[in-house]
Amino acid sequence: MSDEQPNGFFNRASVVLFLVFTIPASLTLAGTYYVASQGRVPGGEDTACEVAITNETDLRLEIYAYTAGLVDFETQTVSVRTPDEEFIQLFSDTIPVPRPLTCDNVLTRLDDDNLILQNQKSLAWSNDNGQTWHVHNVCDDPRPTSRRCDAEALSLNNVALNPNGSGIMMVIESAVDEFGEPQRDAEGNPIADDQWQLSTTDYGRTWSLSDID
């Protein structure tokens, strides 16, 4: 009897240790698999809106909002559809501390033909009333450096576009802390560590680095 008690104790202790170490690991692996398979962090909220932006073009905006740590994020996906076609995705960006984006403010009309769709990371320009689009993202070339692009630290600012196809915009690179997290002021705006200006003369088909005025 005395030999069985220690064996029973060690068996129970082994089971407890097995559960203590394997359950968190299993949950971590399951969460990693979920994020990898679903492409997003679980526990967020989906919203979407659709609106006709021309007689022949519909806009769809999908937002997946979630919190990671203490930071609010949104994955903002913008798509368009012309007659007899499925929705085509123009851009999709995950944005920390996002500005409010709706079907009303995502679109800017320069004139009857020139339409702009924009969030804090991407811009799409159509100069044929929504039939074709030219998309530029903060990580697209040209950039003043060839190092790996961290889109989370970059944002579009001071966008000024004209119906004649010309335009400029600033790309702001925010300062980061020792963990690589972008730094922001009390209003959520990036604290600039670097910036560069892009210009176009062909309705956003191509962009060039230009001197800051």
C-alpha positions in Angstrom: 0.0 0.0 0.0 2.8 2.4 0.9 4.4 2.0 -2.6 1.1 2.7 -4.4 0.5 6.1 -2.9 3.7 7.8 -4.2 3.1 6.3 -7.6 -0.5 7.6 -7.6 0.7 11.0 -6.5 3.4 11.2 -9.3 0.9 10.0 -11.9 -1.6 12.7 -10.9 1.2 15.3 -10.8 2.3 14.2 -14.3 -1.2 14.6 -15.6 -1.5 18.1 -14.1 1.9 19.2 -15.5 0.9 17.8 -18.9 -2.3 19.8 -18.9 -0.6 23.0 -17.6 1.9 23.0 -20.5 -0.1 21.5 -23.3 -3.4 23.4 -23.0 -1.8 26.9 -23.4 0.4 25.6 -26.2 -2.6 24.0 -27.9 -4.6 27.3 -27.6 -1.7 29.3 -29.0 -1.3 26.9 -31.9 -5.1 27.0 -32.5 -5.1 30.8 -32.4 -2.1 31.0 -34.8 -3.8 28.5 -37.2 -7.0 30.6 -37.0 -5.3 33.8 -37.8 -3.3 32.2 -40.6 -6.4 30.5 -42.1 -8.8 33.4 -41.6 -6.3 36.2 -42.2 -7.4 38.2 -39.2 -7.4 38.4 -35.4 -10.5 36.8 -33.8 -13.0 38.6 -31.7 -13.6 41.7 -33.8 -16.7 43.2 -35.5 -17.6 43.2 -39.1 -19.4 46.1 -40.8 -20.0 46.9 -44.5 -21.8 49.3 -46.7 -22.5 49.6 -50.4 -23.4 52.6 -52.5 -23.6 53.5 -56.2 -21.0 56.1 -57.0 -21.9 56.4 -60.7 -24.7 55.1 -62.9 -22.5 52.1 -63.7 -20.2 51.7 -60.7 -20.9 50.4 -57.1 -18.6 50.9 -54.2 -18.3 48.4 -51.3 -16.5 49.2 -48.0 -15.8 46.4 -45.6 -14.4 47.1 -42.1 -13.2 44.5 -39.6 -12.5 46.3 -36.3 -10.7 44.7 -33.4 -8.4 45.6 -30.4 -4.9 44.2 -30.0 -3.3 45.0 -26.7 -4.5 48.5 -26.0 -4.6 49.6 -29.6 -7.7 49.8 -31.9 -7.2 48.4 -35.4 -9.4 48.3 -38.5 -8.9 46.2 -41.7 -10.5 48.4 -44.3 -11.2 46.8 -47.7 -12.5 48.9 -50.7 -14.0 47.2 -53.7 -15.8 48.4 -56.8 -18.2 46.7 -59.3 -19.2 47.6 -62.8 -22.3 46.1 -64.6 -22.2 42.3 -65.1 -19.1 42.0 -62.9 -18.3 40.8 -59.4 -16.8 43.2 -56.9 -13.1 43.8 -57.5 -10.9 44.7 -54.6 -8.9 47.8 -55.0 -7.0 47.8 -51.7 -7.2 46.4 -48.2 -5.2 47.9 -45.3 -4.9 47.1 -41.6 -4.7 50.5 -39.8 -3.9 51.2 -36.1 -5.8 54.0 -34.5 -8.0 54.4 -37.6 -9.8 57.6 -38.6 -13.5 57.0 -39.2 -14.2 55.7 -42.7 -17.6 55.4 -44.3 -19.1 55.0 -47.7 -19.7 58.8 -47.5 -16.1 60.0 -46.8 -14.1 57.3 -48.6 -15.0 58.9 -51.9 -13.8 62.3 -53.3 -15.1 63.7 -56.6 -12.8 66.0 -58.4 -15.2 66.4 -61.3 -17.6 64.2 -63.3 -14.9 61.9 -64.5 -12.3 62.0 -61.7 -13.0 59.9 -58.6 -10.7 59.3 -55.7 -11.0 56.5 -53.1 -8.7 56.8 -50.1 -7.9 55.7 -46.6 -4.8 56.4 -44.5 -2.6 53.9 -46.4 -3.9 53.6 -50.0 -5.3 55.8 -52.8 -7.2 54.8 -56.0 -7.8 57.3 -58.8 -10.2 56.8 -61.7 -10.3 59.4 -64.5 -13.0 57.6 -66.5 -15.9 57.8 -64.1 -15.1 54.6 -62.2 -14.4 52.3 -65.2 -10.7 51.8 -64.4 -8.6 52.6 -61.3 -4.9 53.3 -60.6 -4.0 52.3 -57.0 -1.0 53.5 -54.9 -0.1 52.2 -51.4 2.3 53.7 -48.9 4.7 50.7 -49.4 4.7 51.0 -53.2 7.7 52.4 -55.0 9.1 55.0 -55.3 10.4 55.3 -51.8 13.5 57.1 -50.6 14.9 53.9 -49.1 15.2 50.2 -50.2 14.8 48.8 -46.7 11.8 46.6 -45.8 8.6 48.6 -45.7 6.6 48.7 -42.5 3.2 49.9 -43.6 2.0 50.2 -40.0 4.4 53.2 -39.5 3.4 54.9 -42.7 0.4 57.1 -43.6 -0.8 59.4 -46.4 -1.2 63.1 -45.6 -1.8 66.4 -47.4 -3.2 64.8 -50.5 -3.9 67.4 -53.2 -5.2 66.1 -56.6 -6.4 68.0 -59.6 -8.8 67.1 -62.5 -6.0 67.6 -65.0 -4.2 64.5 -63.7 -1.6 66.3 -61.6 -1.3 65.9 -57.8 1.0 65.6 -54.8 0.8 63.7 -51.5 3.0 63.3 -48.5 4.0 59.9 -46.9 4.6 60.3 -43.2 6.8 57.7 -41.4 6.1 57.8 -37.7 8.7 57.4 -35.0 8.7 54.0 -33.3 9.5 52.8 -29.8 12.0 50.1 -28.8 9.4 47.4 -29.7 8.8 48.9 -33.2 5.4 50.3 -32.3 4.5 53.6 -34.1 4.3 56.6 -31.8 1.3 59.0 -31.8 0.3 62.2 -30.2 -2.7 62.6 -27.9 -5.0 62.9 -30.8 -3.7 59.7 -32.5 -1.7 61.4 -35.2 1.7 59.9 -36.1 4.7 61.6 -34.6 6.8 62.2 -37.8 10.3 60.7 -37.9 10.6 61.0 -41.7 8.5 62.2 -44.7 8.6 62.3 -48.4 6.5 63.8 -51.2 5.1 62.0 -54.2 3.8 63.7 -57.4 1.9 62.5 -60.4 1.0 64.0 -63.8 -1.0 61.1 -65.2 -3.9 60.6 -62.9 -2.0 58.4 -60.4 -0.8 55.8 -63.0 2.8 56.6 -61.9 4.3 58.5 -59.0 7.7 60.2 -58.6 9.6 61.4 -55.6 9.6 65.2 -55.6 11.1 68.0 -53.5 9.0 69.1 -50.6 7.7 72.6 -51.1 
